């Protein structure tokens, strides 16, 4: 091999090495893994299911590893401790954790209104029939438990005259309604529609802004990995925009059906309630101050005193959202 040929071969080899290295860098960028804590599949996670199905994560070089946990308290703790980078949590528990100094931040409103409906067991047609019975909202204190207690109070029932039972997911709560273990329950779609189809009655819906489900990030991780944190947030933002496009209705229903393993006919009712009637999903994933303030007002109505003046900036950072 002459010197000129060797030089050309060497040059080709260097170029090839550079191309290979650039490809490897792109592969690494395409595999930004984010561990996200979440509860069992339900409409709480509809935007997450859409982001997976429609490729909104993939388009932003995000690979979400879902960690399904048994309770909302464990979910928030997993994000605060850094065991995972993010979580789709309950607003009330996120607020409480931040108030106690937990290093978490809310970056978007997955659900800015509640999609929980108070459903009575067979034969229960009025909230007043729930006096001296077992009821369930998931946990027995804080969060959705406080929401249920507040609804009972407004419906003329003393929450202290009921017994709160811990059942962490709506599938189990529906079974408890069916077998008489509880007489009233807050149910998430599509399990509320299943209950209606069995003849059970919806007793109440809280319709005011209420941050039921925010996206929360570990603050330290989000600071060090801001681009990835923004990509995660904007992927869910894209899903929030997508679900309100009327032409996407059939696909949205199909996605929820596949994700929850519930018949599409049932999920049609979920779409009507969540998207068309309640408009529960945060428009553009943005959070209103009222959706946080109402959580605090509910806690105060139940005798829980708040310390300090409310400041939405303490909890929510909108800079992770796209303009």
N, C-alpha and C positions, 0 to 999 in steps of 0.2 A: 504494500500500500504506500503510495507516495505521500509526501508531506501535505500537499494540497488536499488530497482526498481525506487524509486523517483529520485535517483542520475542519473540513466540511462536515465530516461525521461527528466530530466533537461538538461543532456548533449546533448540529441537528439534535444531538443528545442533550445539550444544555437547554435548548428551546423546549424539547419534550419534557424535560424535568420541570421547567418553569410552568408549562401547561398543566402537568400532573399536580404540581404543588397548588396551583390556583384552583384546580378542581377539588382537591382535598379540602382547601379552605372553604369553598362553597358548600361542600357536603357538611362540614362542621357547622356552618351558619344555618344550613337547612335543618339541622337537628337540634335546635334550641328546645330542650325538654323542660317543661314546666309541670311540676306536680301540683295538682289541684284537689283539695279536699271537698267532698260533696256528700249529700245524703243519698238515699236510695232513689232510683229513677222515678220521677214524677214531673208534672208541669213546672215545678220549681226550676228545673234544669232544661227547660224547653230551648232556651237560647243556646245553651251548650250543645245540645243535640243538633241544632241547626248549624252551628259553627263547624261541627264535625262533618255533617252530611253535605253541606254546601261548600266545604273547602275553605272557609274563612280563616281557620287556624293555619292550614297548609299554605295558603297564599302569603302568610306573614312569617313563614319559616318557624312555625310553632308546632311542637308535638306535645299534646296534653296527656299526661299520665293521671288518670282519675283514681283517687283514693276514696272509696266509699266508707264512711264512718257511721257509727251507730247512734250518735247524738249531735245536736247542734253545739253543745258545750265543748265536746271533744274536737269538733271541727274548728272552732275559733282558737282553741288551745294549740292545735297542730300548726296553724298559721303563725300564731304569736311566738311559738317556740322555734320556728324555722324548720320544723320537721317537713313541711311542705312550703312552697313559695306562695300559694294563693288558695282561696277558698270561695265557694258560693254559699254564703252564710245566712243567718237570720239577723235582721237589722238591730233588734233590741239587744241581742247578745254582743254584737259588734260594738255598739255604743257603750255598753257596760264595761267591756274589756278595755276600750280606749280610755274611758274615764279612770280606770285603774292603772293606766300607764302602759298597757300592752302595745308593743311596737307594730301596730297594724294600721292600715289606712284604707278607706273606702274609695274606690276609683270609678264606680258606676252603679246605677240602679237596675239590677236585673228585673226586679219587680218593685215598682214604686207604689203600687196599691196591693192590698192583700188578695190572694186568690183562694183563701180559706173560706168555706161556707159552713155555717152552723147547721148541722143536720140532726133531726130527731130520729130515734129508733122507731121501728114499726109501732104504730099506735100513738106516737107522740106528735101532737099537732100544734102545741103551744109551748113556748119557752117556760111558762110557769109550771108545767108538768115535770120539769127537771129538778124541782125542789126535792131534797132528800134522795137524790139518785147519784149514780156514778156518771161522770162526764170526763171527756179527754180532749186535750189539745196538743198532745205530744209530751212535753215536759210538764211538771206539776207546779213550777214557779217561773216567773220571768217570761220573756219572749211571747210565744203564742198562748201560753197559759194566762198571761195578763190580758191578752186580747180577748180571750174567751170570757174571763171574769168581767171585763169591762162591758162586753156585749150582754152578758147576763144581767148586770147591774142596770143597763139601759132598758132592758126588757122587763124590769120589775122583779128580778130574782136576786136574792142575796147570795153572792158567790160562796159565802161561808156555810150556806145550807146545801151545798153540793160537795161531793167528794171527787177530787181530781185524781185521775188514774194515768199513769205514765205508759203511753204507747207511742213509740217514736215515729212510725210512718203510717200514712193514710190507709195503706192496704190492710194493716192490722186493725186500725180503728174501724174500718168498714166491717170486718169480721166480728169485732166486738159489738157493733151495733146489731148485726144480724143475729148473734147468739144471746143478746140481752145482757152482756157483761157491762155495757154502758148504755145510757139512754140518750146521750147527746154527744156530738163530736164535731170538731172542726176537721173538715176534709178538704184535701187538695185535689184538683182535677188530675186525672179523669175519674177519680174514685167518688166524687160528689155526684157525678152524672150516673154512675153505676148505682149509687144509693137511690137516686130519684127513679131510676128504671125499676127498682124493686119496690117502689111505692112509698119510700121514705120522703119526708117533707123537709125542705130547706126553711129553717126558722129565722135566719138572719144573715145579712152580709154587711160588713163594715165597708163603706164606700168612700171614705175620705182618704186623702194621701197618707200612705203608711209604708215605710220602707221595709217590706217583708224580707226581701232578699237582695243584698248588695254583693258586688264582687269586692273581696278584700284581699290585700296584698301584705306580705311581710315587708315592713318599712325598710329594713336594712337591705334586703334582697332587691327591692324596687329601686333603691338609690344606686346600688352597684350595677344593676342590670336594667337601666331605664328603658333602653330600646326594646328589650324583650317584654318588659312589663307593659309598655305602651302597645306592643303588638298583641298581647293577650287581651288587653282592655278593648282595643279597637276591633278585634275579631268578634267579640260579643256585641260591640256597638253596631257592627255591620249586620249581625243577626237580628238585632232590635229594629234596624231600619227595614230589613228584608221582610220580617213577619207582618209589618203593617201594609205591605204592598198587596192590594186585593188579588192580583194575579198569582200570588204565591200561596193563597189559602189552601188549596188542595194538597200541595206539597208539604206545607206546614203541618196539616192534620196527619198526613201519612208519616211524617218524621216522628211526631209525638206517639203515634200508634206503634211504630217499630221500637221506639226507645222504651216505652212503658209496657209493651206487649199487651196492649189493650185494643179492642176492636175499633176500627176507624169510625164507625157510626157513633160510638161513645165519645171519641175524640172530637167529633164535629161539635158536640155540645160544649166541650171544653174551649174550643176556638171561639164560639159565640160568646161565652161568658167572659173569658180572659181578654180577648183581643177586641171584640166588637162592643161588648156591653161595659165591662169594667175598665177597659183600656189600661190594664194593670202593668204591662211591661213598660219600663221607662222609655219614653220617647227619646230616641237617639242615645239611650242609656244614661241620660242626664238625670240628676237628682234634684228635687225641689227641697227647699228648706223646710216646707210644711210636712214633708214625708218623715223627716226626723223629729220635728217638733211635736207631731201628734203621738209618736211613741212615748215621748217624755210626758205629755199631757195624760196619756192613759195610765202610765205608772203613778203619776201624782194623784189621779182620781181614785186610785186604789190605796192611797196612803203612803206611797213611797216618795220621800222627800228628795229633791234634787239639790245638789250643792253647786254654787257658782252660776254664772250667766251663760246661757246657751250661745255657742258660736259654731256655726256649721263648718267653718274652716278647720276646726279641731278634729273633725271626723272625716271630711271629704276633700279630696284633691282632684279637681276636674282636669288638670293639666295632662293627664294620661289619655284623655279622649281626643279624637280627631276633631278638627274644627268643622 
